[in-house]
C-alpha cells in the first residue's frame, strides 16, 4: 500500500483496477479542501455506506478537523468503540450475543474472533493499534442524546438564543432562522404550520422577532407568557385579539405548557445549551467529534432537533471569517425526509443554505442516503463530490446518471461506460466522482478503526458516556432548601435592591432569595500588546454568617445585567431571610470598596497569545475559540506551503517530462532505424549467399564484395542496437529523475507534519489588570432571585 499518512489528505481506501477488478496498492487519498464543496454518499443497504462515512470522519479527526455528526439510525456511536490493544477483552462488552449464537460460538470466543478479524483487517490496510491510539488523542469523542439522559444531555428548549449581529444584518438568513424555530417548535406539539397561513406560526415568529431584535434570548416559559400577553399590539393591520383571540391563544399556550410538564420532558431542558462552538471544540481548543444520536426520538422530535441544530450551525458559521481550508465537517447519516425534492420541511431550507453558503466559511456538508430520489435536485447540484455505491433500483440509477451527466457541464460523458461501472460495483466499492479531479475512480473502502457491531442501544450509550455525564453534574444544580418564606425585609435608605424577573413557570410558592450583587465596568489598557478594552461584570454572592456576611472571594458571575433587573417585586412572592448587616447602608459602602479591589485582583483581562504563530486572541475570546482560529490559520498556512512546494516541483517536473518526451521520441526513432538496418543487412547477406549457392556462376570477386557488404551491414546493425540501448538508458534516467523529484516533493511535504497542529501549542496567557482610575462600579446592593418552593422546602429557579 502506498504511503497514506499525508497532511490534508483523507485515506479512504485503494483504487480498483478497471480491467481485472482487483484492489491495487494505489491508496485513494481525498484532499480535505475538496470537502468544502460538500459530498453525498449514495448506496443501498449493505453497500458499505456507513463504513465509508465513518472512515471519512475518522480521517477528519486525524487531520484536526472537528465534526458534528447527526445520527438518526444509531450507527455512528460506533466511533467511540476504538480499541488500541485490539484484544478480546476490549471487544467483549460490545459484541452482539445473538451474532455469537448465530456463529455457533460463545460470547468470549466470538469476541476473540472479532478482535482477530479487526487486527487482520487493519493490517491489510496498513493500520494498527498505534493509529487507533493517535485517533483517540487527536479528538474528543462524545455522544449527545437530546431528550434523553442516556448520553450527554443537550438543552434545546431551555432558551431560544438571540442570533448575533451578523445574522440580524442578513435579512434572508434572519427570516429563515425565525421561521425554522417557529416551525420546529410547532411540529413538536403536532401542529403542521405553514409560515404564511398559520396564525400559530405568525404569532410565535412575531414574538421571537420582537425579542431577538431587542437582543434578548427567550426561554420557553417566557414564550408561553408572551403568547398569552403578546408584546405587540397589532399583527399586520389587525389588533392582536382580532387576529388571534385570547381564548385561542390560551389554548396554544396550554399545549406548549403541557409539553413542558409532560413526563420525561425535563430531559429536553437538561444539560449544556445547544451551542455549535461547544460541539466543535473543547474548552481547551481540542477538536471534537460530536455524535448527535436521535434514533430514540419520534419523527416530530427528530425534525425539531435537527432544525434547531442546523439553525445554530448557520448562526455560528456566519460569525466565522472566510477560509478556503476545511474548518469543520457536518455529517448526516440518513437524509431521508430532511431535504425531499417536493415537500418543504423546516430542515430543507437550512440544508440548502448550508450547501450554498458554507463553502465560503470552510464548512463541509456530507449527506448520506440509500436513494438519490430522497434528495432535492438543487442540493445535488451544489455537491462537488459523489461517492456512489451499489444502487437498488433502476430509478436510482437513472437519477444518478442524470446527475453525473449534468455535473459534466458540457464535457464528454461516456454514458455507456458509466453504466457498466455502476453495474459492477460490489460491497465496499464506490465510484468517486470529484469535480476537482480529472477522472473518476472506483475504489474499495479501507478497514475502519472503529469497531462496528451495529446500532448502539441507549444502555450501551449510557455505559460509554457514564463518566462524561457524571462530570456534568455540579453542586450548583443541587436543589436548595428553604424554611417558610417571610414578608419583605426592612432595609435602610441607600441600600440598592433589585428584582430578577420571573420567566420560568413552575409549581409551588414563589419566593425571593437574596444575594449580594455588584455591577461594574472595568477598563483595561496595555500599550505593549495594543489592548484597549472594557468589560461589564455582574457578580452575585451568597450572604454568609458574621463576621464575613459578604465575601467577594466566593462570588460568581450572574447572567443578569442592570437592564434585566426591576426595582419592584412580584406581589405574589414571599421573601427569604436577609442577614441583619445586609440591611445597613454604611456596610454596603465598605462592601463597594472591597468589590472594586476584588475585581482588580481577581478579574484581570486574560488574553491568549501564540508564540508559534505570533497571534493574539481577541478580547474576550476563549481558549477554545482562539485555538479553533489558530487551527484554521495553521491549515491555511499548511495549504499555502504545500501549494508552493507543488508549484516549485511542477516546473522542475515539467522540464523533466519534456526531456522524457524527447528521449522517448529518440528511442522510437532509433528502434525504427535499428529494425530497418537489421532487415536490410539480412536481406543483403541472404541475397549474396543465395547468389553463390544457387547461381550458375562461380564465386567471383563481385560475389565476394556483396558478401563483405552484407557482413559490414551486420556490424552497422549492431551499432544501431547500441544506439537503442543508449536511448533506453536515457529514458530510464529521465524517468528516474521524475520519480526522484516526486519523492523529494513528498519528503518536503512530510517534513511539515506536526508544524501545523496547534492542539499541543503552549499558549501564553497575557494578564492585564483593570485600571483603578478608569473602572467604574455602578452599584453594590441586593439582588432578589425568584424561586419556586415545593412542599419539602426545596427550591427551583424561576429566573
N, C-alpha and C positions, 0 to 999 in steps of 0.2 A: 504494500500500500504506500502510495506517495505520501510525503510529509503533509500533515493536515493542521498542525497547531500553528496557525498564522494569524497575525494581527488583523482584526476587522473581517475575518473570514469565518463563516459558519460551515462546519464539517457535517454534511448531510448524508453522505453515502459514497458510492462508487459508480462510475459510468458502466453502462451495459453495452456490449458490442452489438451493433445493429444486425450484423450478419449471423454471428454464432449464437447470439442471445446469452452469452456468458458474461458474468461480472468480471470486469477488468481490475487492474491495480491502480487505475486512474481515479484519485479521490475527487469527488464533486464538492467544490468549495463555493459558497454563496457569499457575495460581497454584502456586508451588513448595510452599507449605504443604499443598496438596491431596495431594501425593505421599506424605505421612506415612501416609495410609490406603491406600497401595500401588496398584499398577497392573498390569494384564495387557494384553499386546498379542497379538491373535489374527489370523492371516491365513495363507492358503495361500502356497506358494512363488510368487514373482513379484508378490505383493500390495504390496510396498514396506515390509514389516515391519522389515527390518534398517535401511533408511534412516530410518524413523521413530525406531527405537531409538537410532541414532547421533545423530540430530538432537536428541533429548531429552537425551542425555548431553553433547553439546556445550553445550546451554543450561545444564545443571547446572554445568559447568566455568566458563561465563561468569558464573554467579551465585556463584562461590567455594564451591560445594558439591563435596566430594570424592566419588569414585566408585570402587567395586570392581566390575569387570565380568567375569563368568565367561563364557568364550568357547569352547564346545565345537566350533564349526564353523570357527573361524579368520577370521571376517569382521571382528571388532571391532578387530583390529590396524590396519585401515584408518584408524583415528582418528589414527594417527601420520603419515599422509600428508596433511599440510596445507601448502600452498604459497602464502605471501602474495604472491609475484610473479605467480603464475598464468601462468607462461611454459612453453614447451615443454621446455626443459632440465630443469625441476623435475619434470615428469611423465615424462620419457623413461625413467628407470631402472625405473619401476613399471608401465608399460603392458604389456599382455598381447600377446606377439608373435603368438600364434595368433589373437587377436582382430584384430590388424592384417592378418594374411594373409586372414582371412575377409572383411575390409572391402576387400580389394584395394589395400592401402596398405603402404608401407614403415613400419618402426617409427618413424622420425623424423617422417614425415608423420602417422602415427596419433597420435603424441604432440602434434603441433601441433593436430590436430583435437580431442583430448581437452582440451587447455588452453583452446581456444576455446569448447568446449562448457561447461566449468566457469565460464569468465568470463561467458558468456551466461546460464547457469542462475542463477548467483548474482545477477547484475544484475536479472534478472526478479523476484527476491525481495528486492530492496533491500539486498543484501550485496555485499561486495567484499573485496579483499586486506587492507584495514585491519582488518576484523572478524576475519579469519583470524589476523592478527598479534596482535590483542587476545586471541584464544582461546589462542594459544601462550604468551602472557605470563601468563595467568590461572592456568594449572595445569601441573603436571609430568606428562608422559605416559610411561608405561613398559609394556613387555610382559614378563610373567613366564612362564617355561616350566618348571613343576615336572617333575623327572625328565629334563630336557634342558638342555644348555648353550647352546641357540640364543638364548634371551632372557636376561633377568636371572634367575639361579638363585634358588630359594627353598627353604630346607631345611624339610622336613616331618617327617622321621624322625630328625633329629638329637636332638631332645628332645621328650618329651611333657610340656609345661609344666604345673605345678600351677596350678589356677584360683585367682583371688583370693577374698578372704573373702566378697564379696557373692554369688558363685556357690556357695561352700561353704554359705552360710546358706540358700540356696534349695534345699531338698531335691529337688524335682522337676527343676529345671534341672541340678543337680549330677549326679543319677542319669542324666539324658539325656546329659550330657557324657561320663560314664564309658562308658555303653553305646555311644554313637556312635563313640567312639575305638576301643573293643574290636572292634565290628562292622566298621568300616572297615579296620582292620589285618588282621583275619582274611579279609575279602573279598580283600585284596591278595594273600594266599597261597592263594587258591582255596577257602577254607572258608566255606560259606554257613551262618553260625552264628545260631541262634535264641537270643536273650538268656535264655530261660527253660530250655531243654532242653539247650543245648550246653555240654559240660564245658569246652571250649576258651574259650568266651566267658566263662563264670562265673569261670574261673581268672584270665584276663587282667584282667577287670573287678575282681576281688578284689585283684590286685597293684597295679593303678592306684589303687584306692581307698585301699589301705594307704599308699602313697607320698604321695598327694595330701592325705590327711587329716593327714599329718605335715608338710605344707608343702613336700615335696620333689618336684622335677621328676624325670622318669625318662627316661634315654636308652635307645635300642633295645638296646644291649649289656647294660645293667642289667636290662632286661625279660627278655632271653634267660636271663641268670643267675638271675633270680628265678623263672622258670618251672621251672628245674631244682631250685632250692632255694627254695621259696616262703617268704615272710616270715611266714606264719601256719601254725599247727599244725592247724587244723580249718577245714573249709568246711561250713557248716551244722552238722549233728550228727556228721558223719563226719570222721575224720582225713584229712589230705591224700592219703596214699598209698592209702587205700581209695577215696576219691572219684576220684582221677586217679593211677594207678600211675606210679612213677618212670620206668619204661621208656617209657610212652606220653608222659609229659611231655617226656622227652628227644627223642622223635620230633618233637613240636611245636616244641621249641627248635631242632632241626636245620632244620626248614622255614623258620623265621624267619632262622636263621643263613645258610642257602643264599640267601635273599633278599638278605641283607646282602652276601654275597660274589658275587652274580651280576654278570656283566659289564655295565658301564654303570650299576649301581645307585648308585655313588658320587654320581651327579648328584642323587639324592634327598637326599643329605646336604650338598651344597654350597650356598653362598650364604647370604644372611641368613635367620635363623629366621623362620618364619611368624608374623607379628605384625600384626594388623589396624591398629593405630595407625600403624605404619610404612607400610602400604599406603595409608593415607588422607592422610598429611601427610609432607612432607619434614622434615628436622631443623630447618629454618628456619621451619617452620609453613606452607609453601606447600601449597595443596590439590593432591592427586594424582588422576590417572585411572589406576588400576592395572588393566591388562587381563591376566587370568589365562588364558592360552592353553593349552587342554588337548586340542586336536584330535589331537595326536600320541600320546596315551595310549590304552591299551585300555580297555574298559568298566570292569573292576575297578579299574584305576588312577585313572580319572576319578572313580568313586564314592568311592574312598578320599580323594582330594584334596578334592573338593567337601565331603565330610563333615567333614574336618579344618578346612577354611576356614570353613564355616558355624559350627562349634562355637567357633572362635576369635572370629568376629564377634560371636556371642552373649556370649561371655566379656567382650569389650571393651565391648559395648553396655551390659551390666548395670553396668559401672563408671562410666557417664556419668550426669550429672544429667539429670532430665527436662526436656523442652522441647516447645513447640508449633511451633517452626520446624524447617525441614528441615536436619538436621545432615549426613547422608550418604545416598548412593544405592547400593544393592546391586542389580546388574542381572544377569540370566541370560538369555543369548540363545536357548537352547533347553532348555525344562524337561522335555522328554520323558524319562521313565524316572526322574526325581528326585522327583516328587510324584504318583505314579499314584493313581487312585481306589480300587484294590483292594489291590495289593501294599504292603509296608512296608519299602522300602529305608532304610538308616540316615539318608539325607538328608531323608526325608519329615518326620519328627518335628521336625527342626531348622527346616525351612522353615515348618512350621505354627506353631512357636514364634515365629519372626520375624513372621509375618503377624498373630499375636495380640498380641504384646507390643512390637514395635519402634516403634509409633506414639508410645508414651509417651516414647521417647528421641529422637524426631525422625529416625528411620532409615526411609527409604522403600525398599520392595522392588518391583522391576519384573521381571515374568516374561513371557517371550515364547514363543509356541508356535504351531505350524501348526494343531493340532487341539485344541479345547477339551475333548475327551474325555480328553486326556492329563493333565488337572488334577483333583485331588481336589476334590469339591464344597465341602468345608469351607474349602478355600483360596480358592475363588472367592467364597464368602460373606463373606470378610474383605477383599475387594478393593474399594476405593472408586471406582476409575477403570478403565473398559474402553475400549481402543482396538480397534475391530473392523473388520477389512479384509475383502477378498474371501474367502469360505469355499468349501471344496472339495466337501463332501458335504452331503446333506440332514440326516444325523445331526448334523453340526457345527452346522448352522443351528438345528435343534431344541434342541440343548444351549444355544446362545447365547440363543435366545428364552426358554427356561425360566429361564435365569439372569437375564435382564433383567426378566422378569415377576416373579420372586421379589424382585429388587432394588427393584421399585416399592413393595413393602411395603404393599399395600392401596390405593395411589394408582391413579388412572385409567391404564390402559395400553392404548394403541391397537395391538393386535397386528397388524392388517391393514396399518396404515401402516408399522410397523416392518419387517414382512416385505418391503414394497415398497422401503424404504430399503436394507435389506441386499442385496436382489437387484440393486439398481442401482449398487453400489459397484464402481469400477474400480481400475486400478493407481494406487497412491499416494493413494487416497481411503479415509478411515476415518471411522467413526462414533465420536464421542467421547461416552461416557456417563459423567458425573461426578456422584456423589451430592451434591457440594457446589454444583452448578449447577441452575437451574430447568428447563432444557431440554437435550436432546441436540443435538449439532452435527455435521454432515457437513463434513469439511474435506479439503483437498488438502495433503499434506506439503510443507514448504519444501525448497529445494535445500540439501543438506548442505554444510558447509565442507570436510569430509574427502573425499579422492578415493577412489572405490570401485571398484577393479579386480577385486575378488573375494578369496577367502581367500588369506592370505599363506603362503608356504612357509617352512619352517624356515630356509632360506638367506636369504630376504628378511628374516625376523625378526632373524637374526644380523647382517645388514648394518645394520638400523635401530638395533639395540641395542649395536653394537660398542663405542662409547665408554663407555656405561654399564657393560657387563660388564667391560671392561678396567679400569675405575675401581674395581671391587670387589676386585681382587687387591692384596693388601698384602704388605709384607715379612714380616709375622707368619705368613703362610700358606706361606712358602717352607720347604722341608724342611731340617731341621737335620742336621748330620752329627756323628758321634762316633767317637772311637777306641775300642778294645776296652775294655769296662767293667771296673771294679776291684771289689775287696771293699769292705765298709763301712769308711769312714774313721774314725779315732780322733779324737774331739774332747774338749776339756776339760769337766769337770763345770760346769754352769751355762750351757752353750750349749743353747738350746732347739731341738729338732729335731721336725719334723712330716712326716707322710707323706700325700700325697693318695691317695685310694682309686683302685684300678684299676677302671674302669667300662666301658671300651670294649674289645671283642675285637679281636684283630689278629694279624698274623704277625710272627715274628722274636723276638729275645731281649728280655726285659723288663729295663729299666734305669732307675734313678732319676737324674734330672738336678737338681743343686742350684740353688736360688735364694735370695737374701736375702729375708726375709719379715718384714713388720711388720703388726701389727693394733692398732688404736686406736679409741677412741670420742671423737669431737670434739663439744664443746659450743659452741653459738652463741647469742648473746643480743644483741638490739638493741631498746631501748625505743621509739625513734622510729618504727620500722616494725612494732612489736609482734611481734617474732620471738623465739621461744624454741624451739630445736630441737637435736636430737642426731643425729649420723650416724656409722655404723660404716665404717671404712676398712680394707681389706685390700690391701696393696701387695706386689708382688714385683719383684725387680730382678736382672738377670744379674750374677754376680760377674765383675769385670774384672781387669786386671793391676795390680800395685803401681805407684804408691803408693795409688791410689784403687780399692781392691779392691771397695768397695761405695759407689756414688754414687747417692744417693736421687733426684737430678735426672733419672736415667734410669729411674725406677720407673714401673710401670704397675699398673692395678687388676687384681685377680685375683678370679674368681668362686668363691672358697672361703673360708668362714668357719672360725673355730676349731672349731666343732661338726662341720664336714665332715672335719676332719683327724684322722688317727690318730697314735699315738706308737710304733707297731710296724711295721717294714717287711714287705712281702710277701717270704717266704723264697725265692721264685723269682727275685727281681730282683738284678741287679748294680748297681754304683754308678759314676757318672761322677766325674772327679777334682774334688776340693774344694780351693780355694786354702788355703795354709798359714795365712794370717791368719784365715780363717773357722773355724779350729779353736780359737781363743783366746777365753776368756770375757771378758777385760778389753777386747778390741776391740769386742765387742758392747755393752758399757756405753757406749762412745763413740758407736757407731752408733745406739743408742737415743736419745741426746740429739739427735743430728743428725736422726733421724727425726721427732721432735716439732717441731723447728724447721722442718724441711722442710714438714710438714703445715700448720703455721700460715701459712707464707709462700706455699705453692703450692696450698693447698686451702681457700681461703675459701669460705664458703657464698654461692653466686651465686643471686640471686632476680630474676626479670624483673618489670618494672613498666611498665604502660602509662600514660603521662601523659594520652593522649587519653581513655581510658575510666576512668582513676583506679582501676585494679585491679592487684593484685599476684598473682604466681604463688604457688602453694603451695610449701612447702619440698620440694625435690627434683623439682619439675615442670619438664620440659624446655621449651625454647623452642617445639618442635613442639606439645606438648600445651597449652601456655599460649596460643599463637596459635589453636589449634583451639577452645579455650574462649572466647577473645576473639571469634572469628568467630561462634560461636553466640550469644554475648551481643549482638554487633552486629546479627545477623539478628533476634533477638528485639526489640531496641530499634527496628530499622527497621520491623518489622511493627507494633509498638505505635504508632509515629509515623504510619505510613500509615493504620492503622485510625482514629486520632484525626482525621487530615485528612479521611478519608472520612465520619466521623461529623459533623464540623463542616460539611462541604458538603452532607451528606444533608439536614440541617434546612433549609438555605437552598434547596436544590433542591425539597424537599417543598413549601415555601411557593410557589415559582415554579410548580410543577406544578399546585397548587390554583388559582393565578391563571390558568394556561393553560386549565385545565378550565372555569373560569367564562367566560373570554374566548371559548372555543370554543362554549359554550352561547349566549352573547350573539350571536356571529356567526351561529350556526344560526338563532336566533330572528329576527335582522334580515334574514337571507336569505329566510326564510319570509314575513315581513311585506312585504318589498320585492316578492317574487314575486306575492303576493296583491294588493297595491296596484296593481301594474302591470297585472295581469289585469282588475281592476275598472275601471281607467281606460280600458283598451282597449275593454272591453265597453260602458262608458257612452258613450264617444265614438262608437263604431260604431252604437249604438242611436240616438243623436241624429241623426247624419248620415243614416243609413238612413231614419229617420222623415221627414226633409225630402225626400230624394231619391225615396223610394218611396211616401211617404204621399200621400194625396189632398189634404191641407191645405197651405196656403201656409206660407212661412217666417214664423212668428209670434214674438211675444216669448217665449212659452213654449219654443218650439224654440231660440231664441237662448240662453235661460237653461240649457237642457240642454247645449248645445254648450260654453257657458262653464264649466259644472261639469266637463265632460269634460276641457277644457283644464287646469282647475285640478287635476284628478286627475293629469294628466301631471306637473305641477310637483311635486306631493306625492310621486309615484313617484320623481322624480329625487332628492328629499330622502332617501327611503328608501335609494336606491342609495348616497348619500353616507354614510349610517349604516353600511351594509355595508362600504364601503371603510375607514371608520374602525375598525370592528370587526376587519377583517383586519389593519390596521396594528397594532392592539393584540395580536392573536395572534402576529404576526411578531415584535413587540418582546419579548414574554414568551419566545417560543421562542429568540430570540437571547440573552436573558439566561440561559436554561438552558444554552445552548451555551457562553456565556462563563464560567459557573460551572464547567462540566466542564473547560474549558480551563485555568482558574485552578487547579483541583484537580490536574490533570496536571502543570502547571508547578511547583507546590509539591512534588509527588512527585519530579519530575525533578531538582529542586534538591537532593534528598537524595543523588543519585548520587555515589559516592565517599566520602561521610561514614561509610559503614558497611562499608568494605572495609579489613580490618586487615592485609592481606598486605604493605603497604608501611609500616605503622605502625612508627616507630622506637622500639624498646623500650629502656628504661633498665635497666641492669644494676646491681643493688644488691649490693655485695660486703661480707660481714661476716666478719672474721677469727675463728678459733676462740679460745676463752678458754684462756689458758695455765694458769690455776689449776684450771679445772674439766674440762679434757680429760684423758683417761687413755690411756696406752699400755699395752695388755695384754701385748704381747710383741714382741720383736725376736729373730729366730733364723733357722734354715734350714728351708726347705720343700723336700722332695724330691718332684719331679713325675715320675710314671711315664711311660715312653715305650716304644714297640717299636722295636728297632734291626734294620734289614734288613742283608743281606749286604754292601751297599756303604757301610754306616755311617750311612745317613740315618735320621732319627727321625720317628715319627708319634706324636702324643699318645695316651695311654691313660687320661687323666683327664677 
